[in-house]
Amino acid sequence: MQSVVIPLQTYSVQRSPKKDYVTWSLFNFIFCNAFCLGFIALIFSFKTRDSNLIGDEAGGKTNSSAAKCFNIAATIVTLLPGITTAVFLLVMYTRR
């Protein structure tokens, strides 16, 4: 009886973990939590971390995108009234 050697090839699949935006979400949760958008962003950030941990690339991508959108919305909704008020007051005081 003759032995046969079969060479095996191994493939490694590189998964790219999605960004979770936890730092930005924590900042928005503490300082820019208008309409609870910072809290919602924080939840999606944690869901992204969980998806990355279990290897769910599609779920990670979806949750990462949602966290980013909620973070952008929380930042704009919180900062826009302050900037608008500052510009309005600046224009009013320079007109005198």
Secondary structure, DSSP 8 states (H G I E B T S, - for coil): ---------------------HHHHHHHHHH--GGGHHHHHHHHHHHHHHHHHHT-HHHHHHHHHHHHHHHHHHHHHHHHHHHHHHHHHHHHHH--
